[in-house]
Amino acid sequence: MSASQTDLPDPTPRRDWRIRARMRALYHGSSPAAVRFRLTVIVIDFAIIGFFLAAPILHEAGIVFYVIDYLIAAILLADLTARALAYTDLRDWLKKPATWIDLFVLATLLFPYWLFNLGFLRLLRLWTLLHSDFFWRTVGRRYDDTRVEEVTKALASLVTFIFVVTGFVYATFRGAHPGITGYLDALYFTVATLTTTGFGDITLPGNWGRVLSITVMLTGITLFLRLAQTIVRPHKVRWPCDRCGLQKHDPDAVHCKACGNPLCIPDEGV
C-alpha cells in the first residue's frame, strides 16, 4: 500500500455524522418532510399499541402471533436506534424513564415465551407516547390551548392504568379464580373496582387480592379527579415568560403574575 493511500482520511466518522444529522432532522426538525415522517411513526405506534391490547386474545393464534411479535420487535428496535442516533447526548437519552420503558417493551417482544406474563406492561408505551415531546411537537403543534394537552395526558394516564391493571389481573388470576376466565372478565373487574361500583360478582381471593383492589380504587379515584380538574380548570395558554420562565398564563394576561414582567401574548381573535 502506498503512502498516499495510508494518508487518506477515514470516511467512517463523516458517514456517521451524516446519519446522525439526518436522524436529528427527521426526529427534531420542523420541515414538512420531518413532520410527515413523525406522523408516520406515530400512526405505526398506535397500530403497535393496538396489537398490545389484542395480544391476550391473539396469543392463542400460535405461530402467527410470534411472527407479528418479532416483526414489531424489529420495528421498535429500528425506532429506538434511530432515536438514539438523533439524540445529541446518548447518556442523557438513556437516563429518561421513557427510554427504559421502551427497552423493557422491546425485551418482552424479543423473549415472548419467557416474558409474556409481563406483556401487560407493554401498554405503558401509550403513556410514554402521549406524554412525549415527540408527539406534541408533531400532532400537538396544531393546538395552542394547553387544556387539550393536559386533558389528553390525564386521559392517557387513566386509560393506561386501566389496561395495565387488566393485564395484570388476567395474567395472575386467570384459571386461579372461577370468575376470571377471559380478558373481558379482567377488564370488567378492573372498571368495577376502579369506579368503586363493587358489584361483588368478581372478587379476588386472599390478602393480595384485597390489596390489589384497594390500590385500584385509590389510584382510580386519583386519576379521575386529575382528569376532572384538567377539564374544569380555567383556560391557560403556553407562553414562557422571558424573565422568570413561567410557562402558562391567562389568555388576556398583560403581565406575568409571578414576576410582573410585561407579556405579549397574541390575541387569538386577530
Secondary structure, 3 states (H helix, E strand, C coil): CCHHHHCCCCCHHHHHHHHHHHHHHHHHCCCHHHHHHHHHHHHHHHHHHHHHHHHHHHHHHCHHHHHHHHHHHHHHHHHHHHHHHHCCCHHHHHCCHHHHHHHHHHHHHHCHHHHHHHHHHHHHHHHHHHCCHHHHHHCHHHCCEHHHHHHHHHHHHHHHHHHHHHHHHHHHHECCECCCCCHHHHHHHHHHHHCCCCCCCCCCCHHHHHHHHHHHHHHHHHHHHHHHHHHHCCCCEECCCCCCCCCEECCCCCECCCCCCECCCCCCCC
